[in-house]
Amino acid sequence: MSVAVVLFTADLRLHDHPPLRAALASSDEVVPLFVRDSAIEAAGFGAPNRLAFLADCLRDLDAGLRERGGRLVVRSGDVVEEVGRIVAETGAADVHLAAGVSAYARRREERLRAALEAGGQRLHVHDGVITAVVPGAVTPAASDHFAVFTPYFRRWSAEGVREAFAAPRAVPVPDGPGSEALPARGEVSGVSEGLAEGGERQARTRLAAWLRHGLAAYEEGHDDLSGDGTSRLSPYLHFGTLSPVELVHRARAAGGAGAEAFVRQLCWRDFHHQVLAARPAASRQDYRTRHDHWRSGAEAADDIEAWRQGRTGYPVVDAAMRQLHHEGWMHNRGRLLTAGFLTKTLYVDWRIGARYFLDLLVDGDVADNQLNWQWMAGTGTDSRPNRVLNPVTQGKRYDPDGDYVRRWVPELAAVSGPSVHEPWKLRGAGHDRPDYPRPVVELADGLSRFRRARGLD
């Protein structure tokens, strides 16, 4: 009997899974394999929140496979070595894998292909699994990628998106290959208390509820911090328990302004992936350098720590950072405000903030995280690289009643209305709050320092 291996990576689902579909169509039996990659954990990307969420996803994937007569095989170690062992144990002739965009994913594909070809096997890399439109499928006339979102969005919108496939009815798996015990969330320490549950079933339940009750109001409500009109589907997209192709089709089928705004956000995700695919170094280097001399060392240490702990004295910034600590997730408007505050008001290197986010975010995706940080730092694709978001005015605009701040900054629970965004104005006359800090920097001083550093004054 012919055997193929399907190597799962950031595509932990059964619905709309081209590698699994192709393997089942061409082979009698399939080995669904996930390798707990030692290189990823050694590089510091094995953050507790993502490891816990991953454990949920793997258990759910195994359960779905067992319902179809199969099972998930889990191994730990070097990906190429473990795939080689499975191939040797089963006599598999083909290995199927979803294409990645990061430099590491590309090296993994190259190593796998070389090792398999040396042994007479074949590697099949499938596009259109992790993004809706394949990176590089649409390009401008004079470049290998789009560096500005709006023209990319126009071309992306006109590009056909492949059909979404149903989950297979049966997945026959050979008896031979052994598996490690599935990891469990409870085995991971340091997990955020409010971390969401992972897995494809949970993802599809959330998606169904979002399409019924959230999508129509998305355009007008997605920036509302207290109302939280976001989909909260980003962790499921990151781990691939939801297909971006399916999301585009289902949102477009629903129609309306909310659906259009949501699809635009899915396009932003594809945009960042196509930038990283073309410029892998952007994960660690300025995409467009501004020749910054960021504050560092002792000069910035206290400010960085205040930012990390949600103790900057700017309530909406602190609220967002505390949400991150509790949930391992942050509202998108909060991500913009906290990143802009660190890089422009405090003038601290975007890489410090991006690394901290990756340590906590359950949806910590290299493409989205690093390039969103660069966008806010003005070193990325933003056409207005020197824009500075004022956390006070932004707080009043997107949390006008102060409910978001009062939820996450209990020291200010007694302050009513928009005044919660300027607590220092209420000091004295019985309003002292020794448990909440004064601002780490005056906004005017931070702006002046940033403008001088960028040569704008």
C-alpha positions in Angstrom: 0.0 0.0 0.0 1.2 3.5 -0.8 1.9 5.8 2.1 2.3 9.6 2.3 3.2 11.9 5.2 1.4 15.1 5.9 3.6 17.4 8.0 1.3 19.8 9.9 2.9 23.1 10.9 0.7 26.3 11.2 -2.3 24.5 9.6 -3.7 22.5 12.5 -7.1 21.8 11.0 -9.0 19.3 8.9 -11.3 21.7 7.0 -9.8 23.2 3.9 -6.4 21.5 4.1 -4.8 21.1 0.6 -1.8 19.0 1.7 -4.1 16.5 3.5 -6.5 16.5 0.5 -3.7 15.8 -1.9 -2.1 13.1 0.2 -5.4 11.3 0.6 -6.1 11.5 -3.2 -2.7 10.0 -4.2 -2.0 7.5 -1.4 -3.7 4.6 0.3 -2.7 5.6 3.8 -1.5 8.9 5.3 0.6 9.7 8.4 -0.6 13.0 9.9 2.6 14.2 11.6 3.4 17.1 13.9 6.9 17.6 15.1 7.5 19.7 18.2 10.4 21.5 16.7 13.4 21.8 19.0 14.9 24.7 16.9 11.8 26.9 17.5 11.9 26.4 21.2 15.7 26.9 21.3 15.2 30.2 19.5 12.9 31.4 22.3 9.6 31.1 20.3 8.1 28.5 22.6 6.2 31.1 24.7 3.9 29.6 27.4 0.7 31.0 26.0 1.4 29.6 22.5 2.5 26.2 23.9 -0.7 25.9 25.9 -2.8 26.9 23.0 -0.9 24.5 20.8 -1.6 21.7 23.2 -5.3 22.4 22.8 -5.0 22.4 19.0 -3.1 19.1 18.8 -5.5 17.4 21.1 -8.4 18.6 19.1 -6.8 17.7 15.8 -6.1 14.2 17.1 -9.8 13.9 18.2 -10.9 15.0 14.7 -8.7 12.4 13.1 -9.8 9.6 15.3 -13.4 10.4 14.4 -12.3 9.7 10.8 -10.5 6.5 11.6 -7.0 8.0 12.0 -4.8 9.6 14.6 -2.1 12.3 15.0 1.5 11.2 15.3 3.5 13.6 17.5 7.3 13.6 17.7 9.9 16.0 19.2 13.2 17.0 17.8 14.7 18.2 14.5 11.9 18.3 11.9 14.0 16.8 9.1 15.3 14.0 11.2 11.9 13.1 12.6 10.3 13.2 9.1 13.1 10.9 7.9 12.4 8.5 10.7 8.7 8.3 9.8 9.5 7.8 6.2 11.8 5.0 7.1 9.3 3.4 9.4 6.4 3.5 6.9 8.0 3.3 3.5 6.4 6.6 2.6 7.3 8.0 -0.8 5.8 11.4 -0.5 5.7 14.2 2.1 3.1 17.0 1.9 3.6 20.4 3.6 2.0 23.9 3.6 4.3 26.6 2.3 5.6 29.1 4.8 7.0 32.6 4.3 9.5 33.1 7.1 13.2 32.6 6.5 13.1 29.6 8.9 10.2 28.0 7.1 12.1 28.3 3.8 15.2 26.7 5.3 13.1 23.9 6.6 11.6 23.3 3.2 15.0 23.3 1.6 16.5 20.9 4.1 13.5 18.6 3.8 13.6 18.5 0.1 17.3 17.8 0.0 17.0 15.0 2.6 14.0 13.4 0.9 15.4 13.6 -2.6 18.6 11.9 -1.4 16.5 9.0 -0.2 14.4 8.8 -3.3 11.3 10.5 -1.8 9.4 13.6 -2.9 8.4 16.8 -1.1 5.2 18.5 -2.1 4.9 22.1 -0.9 1.3 23.5 -1.1 0.6 27.2 -1.5 -2.6 28.9 -0.4 -2.9 27.2 3.0 -1.7 29.8 5.5 -2.8 32.9 3.5 -5.8 33.6 1.3 -3.7 34.8 -1.7 -0.3 33.3 -2.2 2.6 35.7 -1.4 4.0 36.8 -4.8 0.8 36.0 -6.7 0.2 39.7 -7.2 3.1 42.1 -7.7 3.6 45.6 -9.0 5.3 46.1 -12.3 8.7 47.1 -11.0 9.1 45.1 -7.8 8.7 41.6 -6.4 6.2 42.7 -3.8 3.9 45.6 -2.8 5.3 48.0 -0.3 2.1 50.0 0.1 -1.1 48.5 1.3 -3.8 50.3 -0.7 -2.6 49.3 -4.2 -2.0 45.7 -2.9 -5.6 45.6 -1.6 -6.9 46.6 -5.0 -5.0 43.9 -6.8 -5.6 41.4 -4.0 -9.4 42.0 -4.2 -9.4 41.3 -7.9 -7.4 38.1 -7.5 -9.4 34.9 -7.5 -9.4 33.0 -4.2 -9.4 29.2 -4.6 -12.4 27.3 -3.3 -12.4 26.1 0.3 -12.4 22.3 0.7 -14.5 20.3 3.1 -12.9 18.1 5.8 -12.2 14.5 4.7 -14.7 11.8 5.7 -11.9 9.3 6.4 -8.2 9.4 7.1 -6.6 5.9 7.0 -3.4 5.8 9.0 -1.0 2.9 9.1 -0.6 1.1 12.4 3.2 1.3 12.6 4.5 4.7 13.5 4.5 5.4 17.2 3.6 8.7 18.8 4.6 10.6 21.9 1.8 11.4 24.3 -0.1 14.5 23.3 0.9 17.6 25.3 -1.6 19.1 27.7 -2.2 22.7 28.6 -1.8 21.9 32.3 1.8 20.9 31.7 2.7 24.4 30.7 3.7 26.9 33.4 3.4 30.7 33.1 0.2 30.7 31.1 -2.0 33.8 31.1 -5.0 33.4 33.4 -7.5 34.4 30.7 -6.0 32.6 27.7 -8.6 31.4 25.2 -9.2 27.7 24.4 -7.5 26.4 21.3 -8.5 23.9 18.6 -10.4 23.7 15.4 -13.8 23.0 17.0 -13.5 26.0 19.3 -12.4 28.0 16.3 -15.4 27.0 14.2 -17.8 27.6 17.1 -16.4 31.1 17.5 -16.5 31.8 13.8 -20.2 30.7 13.5 -21.1 33.1 16.4 -19.0 35.9 14.9 -20.7 35.6 11.5 -24.2 35.6 13.2 -23.6 38.4 15.8 -20.4 40.3 15.1 -19.7 40.7 11.5 -22.4 43.2 10.5 -21.3 45.7 13.1 -17.6 45.2 12.5 -17.0 48.3 10.4 -18.3 50.7 13.0 -17.2 48.8 16.1 -13.8 47.2 15.5 -11.9 50.1 17.1 -14.2 50.3 20.2 -11.9 49.3 23.0 -14.6 48.6 25.6 -17.1 47.2 23.2 -14.5 44.8 21.8 -16.1 44.4 18.4 -13.2 42.5 17.0 -13.5 38.8 15.9 -10.9 37.5 18.2 -10.1 34.9 15.5 -6.4 35.9 15.2 -5.1 33.0 17.4 -7.0 30.5 15.3 -5.6 32.0 12.1 -2.1 31.9 13.6 -2.3 28.2 14.4 -4.2 27.5 11.2 -7.2 26.0 12.9 -9.2 28.3 10.7 -8.5 28.8 7.0 -8.1 32.4 5.7 -9.5 31.2 2.4 -12.7 30.0 4.0 -13.0 33.2 6.1 -12.8 35.4 2.9 -15.5 33.3 1.2 -17.8 33.2 4.2 -17.5 36.9 4.9 -18.1 37.9 1.3 -21.1 35.6 1.2 -22.5 37.4 4.2 -22.0 40.8 2.5 -22.4 44.3 3.8 -20.0 47.0 5.1 -18.9 44.9 8.1 -17.9 42.0 5.9 -16.0 44.3 3.6 -14.1 45.8 6.5 -13.3 42.4 7.9 -12.0 41.1 4.5 -9.8 44.2 4.4 -8.2 43.1 7.7 -7.6 39.6 6.3 -5.9 41.3 3.4 -3.6 43.2 5.8 -2.5 39.8 7.1 -1.8 38.6 3.6 0.0 41.9 2.9 2.4 41.4 5.8 3.1 37.8 4.7 3.9 38.9 1.1 6.3 41.6 2.5 8.1 39.1 4.7 8.2 36.5 2.0 10.0 39.0 -0.2 12.1 40.6 2.6 12.7 37.9 5.3 15.2 40.2 7.1 12.3 42.5 8.0 11.6 40.3 10.9 14.7 41.7 12.6 15.9 44.7 10.5 14.3 48.0 9.5 12.3 47.6 6.3 13.0 51.3 5.7 15.6 52.7 7.9 15.2 56.1 9.5 18.7 55.9 11.0 17.3 55.9 14.5 19.6 56.0 17.5 17.1 54.5 19.9 17.3 55.1 23.7 18.9 52.0 25.3 20.6 50.7 28.5 20.1 52.5 31.8 18.7 55.6 30.1 15.6 53.7 29.0 15.4 50.8 31.4 12.9 52.2 33.8 10.6 53.4 31.0 10.7 50.1 29.3 9.8 48.3 32.5 7.0 50.7 33.3 5.6 50.0 29.8 5.9 46.2 30.2 4.1 46.3 33.5 1.4 48.7 32.5 2.6 51.5 34.8 3.3 54.3 32.4 0.8 56.7 33.9 -1.2 56.8 30.6 -4.3 54.7 31.4 -5.2 53.4 27.9 -1.6 52.2 27.4 -1.5 50.6 30.8 -4.9 49.0 30.3 -3.8 47.4 27.0 -0.6 46.0 28.5 -2.5 44.5 31.4 -5.0 42.9 29.0 -2.0 41.4 27.3 -0.7 39.9 30.6 -4.1 38.5 31.6 -5.4 37.2 28.2 -2.2 36.7 26.1 -4.1 38.8 23.6 -4.7 42.5 23.0 -7.3 44.6 21.2 -5.8 45.8 17.9 -6.3 49.5 18.7 -4.4 48.8 22.0 -1.6 47.2 20.0 -1.3 50.4 17.9 -1.3 52.6 21.0 1.2 50.6 23.0 3.6 50.2 20.1 3.4 53.8 19.1 4.0 54.9 22.7 7.1 52.7 23.2 8.7 53.6 19.9 7.8 57.3 19.5 6.8 58.7 22.9 9.6 56.8 24.7 11.8 56.4 21.6 12.7 52.8 22.3 13.7 50.3 19.6 10.7 48.5 18.1 12.5 45.2 18.4 12.3 45.4 22.2 8.5 45.8 22.0 8.1 43.2 19.3 10.1 40.6 21.3 8.0 41.3 24.4 4.8 40.8 22.5 6.1 37.5 21.1 6.7 36.4 24.6 3.1 36.8 25.5 0.8 37.0 22.5 -1.0 33.7 21.7 -1.3 35.0 18.1 2.4 36.0 18.0 3.0 35.7 14.3 6.3 36.9 13.0 4.9 38.5 9.8 2.1 40.4 11.5 3.8 41.2 14.8 7.1 42.4 13.4 5.7 44.3 10.5 2.9 45.9 12.6 5.6 47.1 15.0 7.6 48.5 12.2 4.5 50.2 10.8 4.1 52.0 14.2 7.8 52.7 14.6 7.8 54.4 11.1 10.5 52.0 9.8 8.0 49.8 7.9 5.4 50.3 5.2 3.5 53.3 6.7 3.4 56.2 4.2 3.3 58.6 7.2 6.3 57.3 9.2 6.5 60.2 11.6 2.9 60.1 12.8 2.5 60.0 16.6 -0.6 58.8 18.3 -1.6 60.8 21.4 -2.7 58.2 24.1 -5.0 60.7 25.8 -6.9 61.8 22.7 -6.9 58.2 21.4 -8.3 56.9 24.7 -11.1 59.5 24.7 -11.9 58.6 21.1 -11.9 54.8 21.4 -12.9 54.4 25.0 -15.0 57.6 25.5 -16.7 56.4 28.7 -13.5 54.9 30.2 -15.0 51.4 30.6 -11.9 49.7 29.1 -9.5 51.5 31.3 -11.6 50.9 34.5 -11.8 47.2 33.7 -8.0 46.7 33.4 -6.7 49.5 35.7 -8.7 49.0 38.9 -6.8 51.8 40.6 -8.9 54.2 38.5 -12.3 52.4 39.0 -13.7 55.3 40.9 -13.0 57.9 38.2 -16.0 58.4 36.0 -16.3 59.2 32.3 -13.4 60.4 30.0 -11.6 61.9 33.0 -10.1 58.5 33.6 -7.8 59.1 30.7 -6.2 62.1 32.5 -6.0 60.9 36.2 -3.2 63.3 37.1 -5.5 66.2 36.7 -7.6 64.9 39.6 -4.8 64.9 42.1 -5.3 66.9 45.2 -8.6 67.9 46.8 -9.1 64.4 48.0 -8.3 62.8 44.7 -4.7 61.6 45.3 -4.0 58.2 43.9 -0.7 57.0 45.3 -1.3 53.5 43.8 -1.3 54.8 40.2 1.8 56.5 38.8 2.3 59.8 37.3 3.2 59.8 33.6 6.8 58.5 32.9 7.2 61.4 30.4 5.2 64.4 29.4 3.7 63.9 25.9 5.1 67.2 24.7 8.6 66.2 25.8 8.4 62.8 24.2 7.2 64.3 21.0 10.0 66.9 21.0 12.6 64.2 21.6 11.2 62.1 18.8 11.1 64.9 16.3 14.7 65.9 17.2 15.9 62.3 16.8 14.3 62.1 13.3 15.6 65.5 12.3 12.1 66.9 12.0 12.8 70.1 14.0 
